[in-house]
Amino acid sequence: MDAQGRGRAEEIDPADQWVLNPDTGDYELRLNHSGGDSAGAPGVSAPRSPGRTGRGREGAGERRGPSGEGARRSHEVPRQGGRRSASAKRGQEAAAAENTAGRRKRKAPKARRKKALLWTGGVTAFLLVVVSAGGYWLYQHFNGNLSTVDIGDRGNKDVVTANAPLNILIIGTDKRTGKGNEGYGDKGSVGHADTNILFHVSEDRTNATAMSIPRDLMTNVPDCKTKQEDGSEKTIPGTENVRFNTSLGQDDRDPGCTMDTVKAITGLTVDHFMMVDFNAVKELSTAVGGVNICLAHAVKDDKSHLDLPAGPNKVQGEEALAFVRTRHAYTNGSDLDRIKGQQQFLGSMIRQMKSDDTLTSPTKLFKLADAATKALTVDKAINSVSKLSTLAKELTKIDTKNITFVTMPVIDNPAEPKPITVVVDPVKGPQLFSMMQADTSLTEVAAQKKAAKSKQNALLKGTKAAAADVRVDVYNGGEIAGAAQQTVTWLQNDKGVLKSTNKANAPAKAAKTTLAYAPNQADQARALAEMMGLPATAMKPGTKDAVGLEAMVLTLGADFKGAGTPITGPAKIDIPKASADKEVCAK
């Protein structure tokens, strides 16, 4: 539960309590404001019991105050989970000594780059990693802020810390919840998928691609299963040739349906989702102290109420919401232009959250954490602060300059005389999806590029066996029924690999296609890799030589699109890109 909305017995600024202990290097809760003396020492308040901090306050009989009351009160910093008894005691003793001497000493926070985290998503921000000063942890207090939707067995619950790529779908809904938001457009909206970003994190965590998906993309929404309140499942029939944004909200579809739709379009399995509504834009932009944006020309948009001069501006609250909502402010007035503005906003917010101004302010960090967790709705696999912490620790490894914003390649809908919707670009769309499936970076990551090149030379360069000498067993671990037989038929009839055998289904599903081979089969492996367009990462050399007529093992994964279609995507793609560490003025 949030502390803002509750009745409070005292007015306490979080910065007055959040003090760095030089002995432990951690921030500790010190309730040494001058108003209390129940502990017996002059000017020192008695410490609260564990049941009076964080979510425990609820159990002590406190109730949420009147609407809007919390906004006038300062936040209370929850106790440091799991370390209260020792560290808080030291903090109380130190505070008593300081006040007895008639002084209040407060050490300035040291901007030590231990990485703590905080996530938000959707239209305002996505996976925004906050790097903390001196070991700042998110507390149990914030667990009560999070909302959860059960999406069943979708995604990969263990992928966060696994040695694998990570895909998170960020959804910003057009639901008009929150004070003052009913005046924006359709106040009765059930909450459609208005702003969508598929955030792909590389396996080695060196880079990420944030692909925006237009809400007006015409696509097919597949059948999807939703969890009901009684625990039962309900299958919602799919719909053909509809806007992407109807994958959420329409016909009671939940975020799991949007995840299924993204997978159907891109071939990428979505592991988790994060969802926010209009309020998140206002609350988070305010909590971070404003977000810097840049406009190529002055804007006065009566529809979104945005009124800003040309050049650099700082927006927060209602003005920030107006900026991310406006499309009439741009030259073409389209949703695709609005996406570019939203990408600029997100990149700027990432930079602001990692700035010294944020990192050295315990008060700002607390407000940011509180606002973010109240804004978020997530899936059950990441529905606690500890789980989000694990997720964020992975993403703090990514340098901001290696986060690339792109928009899904689209073209005007050819089925409309005057197109107002779009469809996937038939050439560049599959190219980008293939690159993401192959975990190819859209940025120049030097270490990754060097390692990939070295691996390429080692595994794919060298002599190649004749097709007639290639011996391979083919297993189907992908999504296409009959793929193993399809591949064997293609290898035999089109490529002359007569010693290929269909071994039917693999023991388990595979995300990626792999080719396992022995050292003395390397020339066969290189030949088959060239035929099928396998990347170096698909090559799995063994340590022992094959004996007799032993065959290589080709396991088709979810990245297999059909016999004759190369597994790997292009190394580069010519589409507009933006980096999270650079500011570009919106036109």
Disulfide bonds with the S-S distance in Angstrom:
Cys224-Cys257 1.99
Cys294-Cys585 1.75
